[in-house]
């Protein structure tokens, strides 16, 4: 039995497809070395491979130039922590997850373009506005204006 809050997919999203969607937004991640840009792209791809594609840590590591499963686990934990603390990263992962989920549901790949970038900008702006509203309310309560 599958979880009710998770969409059921017969075919998982391939690791190559996850990499290409993330690469369209952040640049390639399947490159040797640990430069900051490709490393972040690779970490986001690894996170999505685990959460969206349901790939195992060892399968993900093999795909990314034979990296150890503990490296994959570290990447997933890092992105989870960034999602909790950085609204921009959280919005980015949400947009990428939506793109991959929509793609697996309809079976047609979608190319990242101006529309997906505007969705990302809207998602970040919405989160910033919500956070500012929360802060404003907190300040108002502390000052007794509400």
C-alpha positions in Angstrom: 0.0 0.0 0.0 1.4 3.4 -0.9 1.1 6.6 1.2 -2.1 8.5 0.5 -0.4 11.9 0.4 2.2 10.8 -2.2 1.2 10.6 -5.9 1.6 7.1 -7.3 4.0 6.8 -10.2 4.6 3.6 -12.1 7.9 4.8 -13.5 10.2 6.8 -11.2 11.9 9.9 -12.4 15.2 8.9 -13.8 18.4 10.2 -12.3 19.5 11.7 -15.6 16.2 13.6 -15.9 16.5 15.0 -12.3 20.1 16.1 -13.2 18.9 17.8 -16.4 16.1 19.7 -14.7 18.4 20.9 -11.9 21.2 21.7 -14.3 18.8 23.9 -16.3 18.4 26.0 -13.1 21.7 25.7 -11.3 24.2 24.4 -13.8 25.7 21.0 -14.1 26.4 18.9 -11.0 27.9 15.8 -12.6 31.4 17.2 -12.8 34.5 16.2 -11.0 35.7 18.2 -8.1 34.0 20.2 -5.3 33.6 23.7 -6.7 30.8 25.6 -4.9 28.4 25.9 -7.9 28.5 22.4 -9.2 28.5 21.0 -5.6 25.3 22.8 -4.7 23.7 21.7 -7.9 24.7 18.1 -7.2 23.4 18.3 -3.6 20.0 19.6 -4.8 19.9 16.8 -7.4 20.8 14.2 -4.8 18.1 15.5 -2.5 15.5 15.4 -5.3 16.7 11.9 -6.4 16.0 10.7 -2.9 12.7 12.6 -2.2 11.1 12.7 -5.6 12.7 9.7 -7.5 12.9 7.4 -4.4 16.4 6.2 -5.5 18.6 4.6 -2.9 21.7 6.3 -1.5 24.1 3.9 -3.2 22.3 4.3 -6.6 22.5 8.1 -6.4 26.2 7.9 -5.4 27.1 5.7 -8.3 25.3 8.1 -10.7 27.3 11.0 -9.4 30.7 9.7 -10.3 30.9 6.9 -7.7 30.4 9.0 -4.6 30.0 7.2 -1.3 26.5 6.7 0.1 27.5 8.8 3.1 28.3 11.7 0.8 24.8 11.5 -0.6 23.3 11.3 2.9 25.3 14.5 3.9 24.0 16.3 0.8 20.4 15.4 1.6 20.8 16.5 5.2 22.4 19.8 4.1 19.5 20.6 1.7 17.0 19.7 4.4 18.7 22.1 6.8 18.9 24.9 4.1 15.2 24.4 3.4 14.4 25.1 7.0 16.5 28.2 7.2 16.5 29.8 3.7 13.3 30.6 2.0 15.0 30.9 -1.4 16.3 27.4 -1.2 13.0 26.1 0.0 11.2 27.8 -2.9 13.7 26.5 -5.4 13.3 22.9 -4.2 9.5 23.3 -4.3 9.6 24.6 -7.9 12.0 21.8 -9.0 9.9 19.2 -7.2 6.7 20.5 -8.9 8.4 20.4 -12.3 9.6 16.8 -11.8 6.2 15.7 -10.3 4.2 17.3 -13.2 6.6 15.7 -15.6 6.2 12.2 -14.1 2.4 12.6 -14.0 2.0 13.5 -17.7 5.1 11.8 -19.1 6.4 14.8 -21.0 9.6 16.6 -20.0 9.4 20.3 -19.5 12.2 22.6 -20.3 13.2 25.2 -17.8 12.5 28.6 -19.2 11.1 32.0 -18.3 7.9 30.5 -16.9 9.7 28.3 -14.4 12.0 31.2 -13.4 9.0 33.4 -12.9 7.4 30.7 -10.7 10.6 30.6 -8.7 10.6 34.4 -8.2 6.9 34.3 -7.3 7.5 31.5 -4.7 10.4 33.4 -3.1 8.5 36.7 -3.1 5.5 35.0 -1.5 7.6 33.4 1.2 9.3 36.7 2.0 6.0 38.6 2.2 4.6 35.9 4.5 7.7 36.1 6.7 7.5 39.9 6.8 3.8 39.7 7.8 4.7 37.3 10.6 7.5 39.6 11.8 5.2 42.6 11.6 2.6 40.8 13.7 5.2 39.7 16.3 6.5 43.3 16.6 3.0 44.6 16.9 2.1 42.2 19.6 5.3 43.0 21.6 4.6 46.8 21.3 1.0 46.4 22.2 -0.4 47.9 19.0 -2.7 44.9 18.3 
